[in-house]
Amino acid sequence: NEAIAALKESGEIDKIMDKYQKSDDKQASKGIFGRFKSNIIDNGAYKYLLDGLKTTLIVTICALIISFALGLLIALVRAANIDQAYENNGFGSVLINILDKIFALFVSIIRGTPMIVQLFIIFYGIPELGRLVTNNADNQWTLAPVIAAVIGLSLNVGAYASEIIRGGILSIPKGQTEAAYSIGMNYRQTVQRIILPQAIRVSIPALGNTFLSLIKDTSLLGFILVAEMFRKAQEVASTTYEYLTIYLLVALMYWVVCFVISIIQGWYESRIERGYRS
């Protein structure tokens, strides 16, 4: 209090206030684009956003590939349990039936819980699980944030993708399967040559929407310490105080990525359609 009183008496407080007040007025006079240029472009803050975009794309591509493979596996197993070719008492029928129930439970759990909760369980829960299993407080099964993010997104999107692909498989008329069996095809050949090409063609629009949601869902990864694009944007905004311009820029970056994916999806759909008609 004495130091503040001394500063007031000497007039130093007024000088300090004038200095920063003029600085704020100068920033305001630049306008929104001027402030964006000085705070984001000139000082190199945009590089943080580009680093975040790189992390977002890496996680997205890895999760997309894994989730599609997982979804296809689950869909084939669950569809196979319905097919007449597996209605026997052999080991294959029992195994398919068991896997079908396991996968059905997995899909139900994933679809019935929020993604952020799943990410927290994987990132924070697995280390605790390692400590409980080994009964050693120092023994934890640690996961890198990016690895935990890829696992969490892959499991979540894979569950939704499996239902989409399974719906595509079940939409194929039963007569086509019976016709394939009648000309000597086995189940694997029927699935590979008759069912899957048509099922994937039917499923592409819904799968595309799911994968677009995957890109946007990466914005949740900051909660498990992944330095993705939105997390980087928060860090830049907290230091530059350019909240509006930063978040508008991030929204634009997300939109551009999704727009490019939509173009690729449209091209692939048209290519499949031409191949199907020919």
C-alpha positions in Angstrom: 0.0 0.0 0.0 2.8 2.4 0.9 4.5 1.6 -2.5 1.3 2.3 -4.4 0.8 5.5 -2.5 4.3 6.6 -3.3 3.7 5.9 -7.0 0.6 7.9 -7.0 2.3 10.9 -5.4 5.1 10.8 -7.8 2.8 10.5 -10.8 4.3 7.2 -11.9 1.0 5.4 -11.8 -0.5 7.9 -14.3 2.5 7.4 -16.6 2.0 3.6 -16.5 -1.7 3.8 -17.1 -1.2 6.2 -20.0 1.3 3.9 -21.6 -0.9 0.9 -21.6 -4.0 2.8 -22.4 -2.4 4.3 -25.5 -1.2 0.8 -26.4 -4.7 -0.6 -26.2 -6.1 2.4 -28.1 -3.4 1.8 -30.8 -4.4 -1.8 -31.1 -8.1 -0.9 -31.4 -7.4 1.7 -34.1 -5.9 -1.0 -36.3 -9.2 -2.7 -36.8 -9.8 -6.5 -36.7 -7.7 -7.3 -39.8 -4.8 -5.0 -38.6 -4.8 -6.7 -35.2 -4.9 -10.1 -36.8 -1.9 -9.3 -38.9 0.2 -7.9 -36.1 -0.8 -10.5 -33.5 -1.1 -13.6 -35.6 0.9 -13.2 -38.8 3.8 -10.9 -37.9 4.7 -12.6 -34.6 4.4 -16.1 -36.1 1.5 -17.3 -34.0 -0.1 -18.9 -37.1 2.7 -21.5 -37.0 1.2 -23.0 -33.9 -2.1 -23.4 -35.7 -0.3 -25.2 -38.6 1.4 -27.5 -36.1 -2.0 -28.3 -34.6 -3.5 -28.9 -38.0 -0.6 -31.4 -38.8 -1.4 -33.3 -35.5 -5.1 -33.3 -36.3 -4.6 -34.7 -39.8 -2.2 -37.4 -38.6 -4.6 -38.6 -35.8 -7.5 -38.4 -38.3 -5.9 -40.5 -41.0 -4.7 -43.1 -38.5 -8.0 -43.4 -36.8 -9.9 -43.4 -40.2 -7.9 -46.4 -41.4 -8.1 -48.4 -38.2 -11.8 -47.6 -37.6 -12.7 -48.7 -41.2 -10.9 -52.0 -40.8 -12.5 -52.6 -37.4 -15.9 -51.6 -38.6 -15.6 -53.9 -41.6 -14.5 -56.8 -39.4 -17.4 -56.4 -36.9 -19.9 -56.0 -39.7 -18.8 -59.2 -41.5 -18.8 -61.2 -38.3 -22.3 -60.0 -37.3 -23.7 -60.4 -40.8 -22.2 -63.9 -41.0 -24.0 -65.0 -37.9 -27.3 -64.4 -39.8 -26.2 -66.1 -43.0 -27.5 -69.6 -43.7 -24.0 -70.8 -44.5 -23.1 -70.7 -40.8 -26.2 -72.5 -39.5 -24.5 -75.7 -38.5 -23.1 -77.1 -35.3 -19.4 -76.8 -36.2 -16.7 -74.9 -34.4 -17.0 -72.0 -36.9 -20.7 -71.5 -36.1 -20.0 -71.4 -32.3 -17.1 -69.0 -32.7 -19.1 -66.6 -35.0 -21.9 -66.7 -32.5 -19.6 -65.8 -29.6 -17.9 -63.0 -31.5 -21.3 -61.7 -32.6 -22.4 -61.3 -29.0 -19.1 -59.7 -28.0 -19.2 -57.2 -30.8 -22.9 -56.4 -30.2 -22.0 -55.6 -26.6 -19.0 -53.5 -27.7 -21.1 -51.5 -30.2 -23.8 -51.0 -27.6 -21.3 -49.6 -25.0 -19.6 -47.3 -27.5 -22.9 -45.9 -28.8 -24.3 -45.5 -25.3 -21.4 -43.5 -23.8 -20.0 -40.0 -24.7 -16.7 -40.0 -26.6 -15.1 -37.7 -24.1 -15.7 -40.3 -21.4 -14.2 -43.0 -23.6 -11.1 -40.9 -24.1 -10.7 -40.2 -20.4 -11.1 -44.0 -19.6 -8.4 -44.8 -22.1 -5.9 -42.1 -21.3 -6.4 -41.8 -17.5 -7.9 -45.2 -16.7 -5.4 -47.5 -18.3 -2.5 -46.3 -16.2 -4.6 -46.9 -13.1 -5.6 -50.3 -14.3 -2.0 -51.2 -14.7 -1.4 -50.2 -11.1 -4.3 -52.3 -9.9 -3.4 -55.4 -11.9 0.2 -55.4 -10.8 -0.6 -54.2 -7.3 2.3 -51.8 -7.6 1.9 -48.1 -7.3 4.9 -47.4 -9.5 3.9 -49.7 -12.3 1.6 -47.9 -14.6 0.6 -48.7 -18.2 1.3 -45.2 -19.6 0.0 -44.2 -23.0 1.2 -41.3 -25.1 -1.6 -38.7 -25.7 -1.6 -39.2 -29.5 -1.7 -43.0 -29.1 -4.6 -42.8 -26.7 -6.4 -40.4 -29.1 -6.0 -42.8 -32.0 -7.3 -45.7 -30.0 -10.2 -43.8 -28.6 -11.3 -42.4 -32.0 -10.8 -45.7 -33.8 -13.0 -47.6 -31.3 -15.7 -45.0 -31.4 -15.9 -44.5 -35.1 -15.3 -48.2 -35.8 -18.5 -49.1 -33.8 -20.6 -46.6 -35.8 -19.0 -47.7 -39.1 -19.7 -51.3 -38.4 -23.4 -50.6 -38.1 -23.4 -48.7 -41.3 -21.6 -51.4 -43.2 -23.7 -54.1 -41.6 -26.8 -52.2 -42.8 -25.4 -52.1 -46.3 -24.7 -55.9 -46.2 -28.2 -56.6 -45.0 -29.7 -54.4 -47.7 -28.5 -56.7 -50.4 -31.4 -59.0 -51.5 -31.1 -62.5 -50.2 -31.7 -63.9 -53.7 -28.3 -62.7 -54.8 -26.6 -64.8 -52.1 -28.6 -67.8 -53.0 -27.8 -67.4 -56.7 -24.1 -67.2 -55.9 -24.4 -70.4 -53.9 -26.3 -72.1 -56.7 -23.4 -71.5 -59.1 -20.8 -73.0 -56.8 -19.5 -70.0 -54.9 -18.6 -70.5 -51.2 -19.4 -67.9 -48.5 -16.0 -66.1 -48.8 -16.4 -65.7 -52.6 -20.0 -64.6 -52.3 -19.0 -61.9 -49.8 -15.9 -60.8 -51.7 -17.5 -60.7 -55.2 -21.2 -60.1 -54.7 -22.1 -58.7 -51.3 -19.2 -56.3 -50.3 -18.9 -54.3 -53.5 -22.6 -53.5 -53.3 -22.7 -52.9 -49.6 -19.7 -50.5 -49.7 -21.4 -48.6 -52.5 -24.6 -48.2 -50.5 -22.6 -47.3 -47.3 -20.3 -44.7 -48.7 -22.5 -41.6 -48.1 -23.2 -42.6 -44.4 -19.5 -43.5 -43.9 -18.5 -40.2 -45.4 -20.6 -38.4 -42.8 -19.1 -40.5 -40.0 -15.6 -39.7 -41.1 -16.4 -36.0 -41.4 -17.6 -36.2 -37.8 -14.3 -37.8 -36.9 -12.4 -34.8 -38.1 -14.5 -32.4 -36.0 -14.4 -34.7 -33.0 -10.6 -34.3 -32.8 -11.3 -31.0 -31.2 -12.0 -33.0 -28.0 -8.5 -34.3 -27.9 -7.2 -31.3 -26.0 -8.8 -32.7 -22.9 -6.2 -35.6 -23.0 -3.3 -33.3 -23.7 -3.1 -33.7 -27.5 -1.8 -30.5 -29.1 -4.4 -30.6 -31.9 -5.6 -27.6 -33.9 -8.3 -26.4 -31.5 -6.0 -26.8 -28.5 -3.3 -24.7 -30.3 -6.0 -22.1 -31.1 -6.9 -21.8 -27.4 -3.3 -21.3 -26.5 -2.8 -18.6 -29.2 -6.0 -16.8 -28.2 -5.1 -16.8 -24.5 -1.8 -14.9 -25.3 -3.0 -12.6 -28.1 -6.6 -12.0 -26.9 -7.8 -12.3 -30.5 -10.6 -14.7 -29.7 -12.9 -13.8 -32.6 -10.3 -13.9 -35.4 -8.6 -17.0 -34.0 -11.7 -19.1 -33.7 -13.0 -17.9 -37.0 -9.7 -19.0 -38.6 -9.9 -22.4 -36.9 -13.5 -22.9 -38.1 -12.3 -22.0 -41.6 -9.5 -24.6 -41.4 -11.9 -27.3 -40.2 -14.3 -26.4 -43.0 -11.5 -26.6 -45.7 -10.4 -30.0 -44.5 -14.0 -31.3 -44.5 -14.7 -29.7 -47.8 -11.6 -31.5 -49.4 -12.8 -34.8 -47.9 -16.3 -34.2 -49.3 -14.8 -33.6 -52.8 -12.9 -36.9 -52.5 -16.0 -38.7 -51.3 -18.0 -37.3 -54.2 -15.4 -38.3 -56.7 -15.2 -41.8 -55.3 -19.0 -42.2 -55.3 -19.2 -41.1 -59.0 -16.4 -43.6 -59.8 -18.2 -46.4 -58.1 -21.5 -45.5 -59.8 -19.8 -45.5 -63.2 -18.3 -48.9 -62.5 -21.6 -50.3 -61.2 -23.5 -49.2 -64.3 -20.8 -50.5 -66.6 
